[in-house]
Amino acid sequence: MSALMQRLKDKYRYSIVVFKELVKTDFQLRYQGSFLGVLWSVLKPLMLFAVMYTVFVRFLRFSDGTPTFAISLLCGTCLWSFFSEATTMGMQSIVNRGDLLRKVHFPSYIIVAATTMGSMISLGINLIVVIVFGFFSHAHYTWHVLLVPLNILQLYVLALAISLLMGTLYVYFRDVSHIWDVVLQAMFYAIPVIYPLSMVAHYFPLVSKIMLLNPIAQTIMDVRHNLLVPRGHPDRLDMGRQSLSFPHPLRAVAAAALARRVCIPEEQQQIRGGALVTTVNNPATDMNDDPNEIALSVSHVAKSFRLPTEQASGLKQAFLNWTKGIKGYREQQVLRDISFNVRKGDFFGIVGRNGSGKSTLLKIISGIYIPEKGDVSISGTLVPFIELGVGFNPELTGRENVYLNGALLGFSREQVDAMYDDIVEFAELTDFMDQKLKNYSSGMQVRLAFSVAIKAQGDILVLDEVLAVGDEAFQKKCDNFFKQVKDDPSKTVILVTHSMGAVKKYCNKAILIKDGEIIVSGDPGNVADQYSLENAHDLNYFKTKSESEKAYRFPNGLNPLVPMLQVTPVSPKICDGLSPFVFDVEYEYTPQDKQGYLGLILQDARRGGQVYDIDTQSHYLGVPIESGHHKVRFSIPLDYFNNSEFRIFATVRTESDDPEHPEFVAFTNDDFCCYFAVRNDRNSENGILSDRVLKFEQIEQID
Ligand SMILES: Nc1ncnc2c1ncn2[C@@H]1O[C@H](COP(=O)(O)OP(=O)(O)OP(=O)(O)O)[C@@H](O)[C@H]1O
């Protein structure tokens, strides 16, 4: 038995750790900031009771004739408050804590279970109040009181099952919460909370029987009877037996099983270690890789998302879309066919422009998303940081957030206790730990998050944009940490970053993702350079220029006279700066009455501005263009260029009367320009031209 318990404990260890921490913070946050704090959980039902008692017992004279009817009313009110609060908050919790689900390998039902458990704690406090009241009202408690925890557990399971079902619907249709409000109102009157069942049974015996078919009503009645029905009451024994009888708990368990089946995806049901995913599959390998050396293998992974095109989070819109045959979404293919292997001990970089799918790939590796196609195999334990400070709550103190964040990384309270001082010392936040996180600067928050995150233990660390944390002194510490990890052959790191300095410094391999595919892989220096080049396309000063030119005459740069104008590289796009950069300009041109010319502009894509500009009539390149389809080859010597990224932009224009404003016929838009980069260790990064440009000629004494 104890071995079985131990196995269950091990299997659900992560879920238990996170559950406990979420319950604690959830309960704490409910009463935080109020003057009376947790006392509200006692006062609220008492106040409600006072209202009910006055209206229904004093004025409407509802009673079953027992002296404890008032307490029974209080008890029913508490149970009903629990049920309505737990299902309402539980239903909304998946959406409210969606950040956790998107960033941590995490079973979603824990969020709902923790929220409903928060309400359950309030119920526990309330029932203690009921029992104390009972003493003063001469209630005679019997052993049946011992059945109450069983009844409550049953109610909790029912509330949890309903919350899961409603919560799943609520993710798609927000109307569900409004409908549920109405259902709760109706149910309140259909359950004998404020009136005795005997009253209904007296007038409508069949209705009273139907009422009892409702498992919620029955459980509430059970609790009341087990607590308060006086000794000798004819119903008492039956009700006590009923609580233990089989069909009743079975209903709750069946509801929970149904909710689990419908609401919890298969992969979430498989989560064992939460943040620590352990799989020891045989990773797929290519011919050159020793399978024992592979830590992670990603094979032909593809993923797309459905992006809503019409507002479809309401039932009405969903119905209208359905009747009109509108899908209400479009597919966005984020990853197409990604394959790579990471060897044990690698520091592996993943780079790409915004929206290229890096985080999606990390989430697939971490088990947060399931790929549509392809496989991911991991050998060892994998710790996804995904993002620093996941689950951080601004309303909690730094200390509380450390425990919460630690739990999400799989650490129990005892484990966090043991490392707490180290975390605080590393974060250099000793004096701030009892302050709420909302009072921290953003730098302090990431320092704290980083200090917790680096405690995570596993063979493979998955880091998403966790570099450049904090001020300069703190960055040095982080740098030391990364160097240590890099030098540790037992650690494998997968790093997503936009810092090409970090890629070159830490990584031994990297991939560049563009449009959902790997376009460059291997040497991190080369990958970083290609990335810089890709990134040069995004710079705003080019956009502005293009925008103004779009408004100029031809909206997309090209037109019937010049349907094609394109600059293509002949040399490699990453140049060493020793040989010239060679490129072609291809055009199709139908001449007008004036002679057409080809103009070229060389732009510094890193710093902005023109390096070389023949954009005036007087400086025409002197290449008249002829009718038809042609290709012209050019070359630019790069000896004196520093390291940077450059863009070549072509125009076709004709002479005009104003030499400062030549007449544009066409220009290359951003898709048809050519980008290249200069990379050579003899160059510096400062300024466009290298210091080799300046020659020392002579020095002459004046006085
Ligand atoms: N859960 C989601 N639902 C719908 N679309 C999503 C979802 N997650 C990501 N996307 C979309 O997938 C694309 C890739 O996103 P992702 O976060 O992977 O990019 P990224 O390369 O990490 O970008 P960044 O460098 O900005 O962090 C984006 O267009 C994003 O809008």
The ligand as a MOL file (V3000), in Angstrom:
LIG
                    3D

  0  0  0     0  0            999 V3000
M  V30 BEGIN CTAB
M  V30 COUNTS 31 33 0 0 0
M  V30 BEGIN ATOM
M  V30 1 N -1.0770 30.5110 -29.2610 0
M  V30 2 C -1.0230 31.1260 -30.4320 0
M  V30 3 N -2.1410 31.3330 -31.1520 0
M  V30 4 C -2.1000 31.9360 -32.3490 0
M  V30 5 N -0.9760 32.3730 -32.9220 0
M  V30 6 C 0.1780 32.2040 -32.2690 0
M  V30 7 C 0.2200 31.5660 -30.9880 0
M  V30 8 N 1.5120 31.5190 -30.5800 0
M  V30 9 C 2.2330 32.1110 -31.5520 0
M  V30 10 N 1.4330 32.5130 -32.5600 0
M  V30 11 C 1.8560 33.1640 -33.8020 0
M  V30 12 O 2.9310 32.4240 -34.3320 0
M  V30 13 C 3.8940 33.2870 -34.8820 0
M  V30 14 C 5.2450 32.9410 -34.2760 0
M  V30 15 O 5.2260 33.3140 -32.9130 0
M  V30 16 P 6.4720 33.0490 -31.9700 0
M  V30 17 O 6.1410 33.5920 -30.6380 0
M  V30 18 O 6.8660 31.6300 -32.0600 0
M  V30 19 O 7.5780 33.9360 -32.6800 0
M  V30 20 P 9.0370 34.2980 -32.1870 0
M  V30 21 O 9.9550 33.9340 -33.3050 0
M  V30 22 O 9.3300 33.6880 -30.8730 0
M  V30 23 O 8.9090 35.8610 -32.0730 0
M  V30 24 P 9.6640 36.8980 -31.0920 0
M  V30 25 O 11.0650 37.0230 -31.5800 0
M  V30 26 O 8.9040 38.1610 -31.3030 0
M  V30 27 O 9.5560 36.3670 -29.7070 0
M  V30 28 C 3.4390 34.6970 -34.5950 0
M  V30 29 O 2.8440 35.2150 -35.7730 0
M  V30 30 C 2.3960 34.5510 -33.5220 0
M  V30 31 O 1.3940 35.5100 -33.6630 0
M  V30 END ATOM
M  V30 BEGIN BOND
M  V30 1 1 1 2
M  V30 2 1 2 3
M  V30 3 2 2 7
M  V30 4 2 3 4
M  V30 5 1 4 5
M  V30 6 2 5 6
M  V30 7 1 6 7
M  V30 8 1 6 10
M  V30 9 1 7 8
M  V30 10 2 8 9
M  V30 11 1 9 10
M  V30 12 1 10 11
M  V30 13 1 11 12
M  V30 14 1 11 30
M  V30 15 1 12 13
M  V30 16 1 13 14
M  V30 17 1 13 28
M  V30 18 1 14 15
M  V30 19 1 15 16
M  V30 20 2 16 17
M  V30 21 1 16 18
M  V30 22 1 16 19
M  V30 23 1 19 20
M  V30 24 2 20 21
M  V30 25 1 20 22
M  V30 26 1 20 23
M  V30 27 1 23 24
M  V30 28 2 24 25
M  V30 29 1 24 26
M  V30 30 1 24 27
M  V30 31 1 28 29
M  V30 32 1 28 30
M  V30 33 1 30 31
M  V30 END BOND
M  V30 END CTAB
M  END
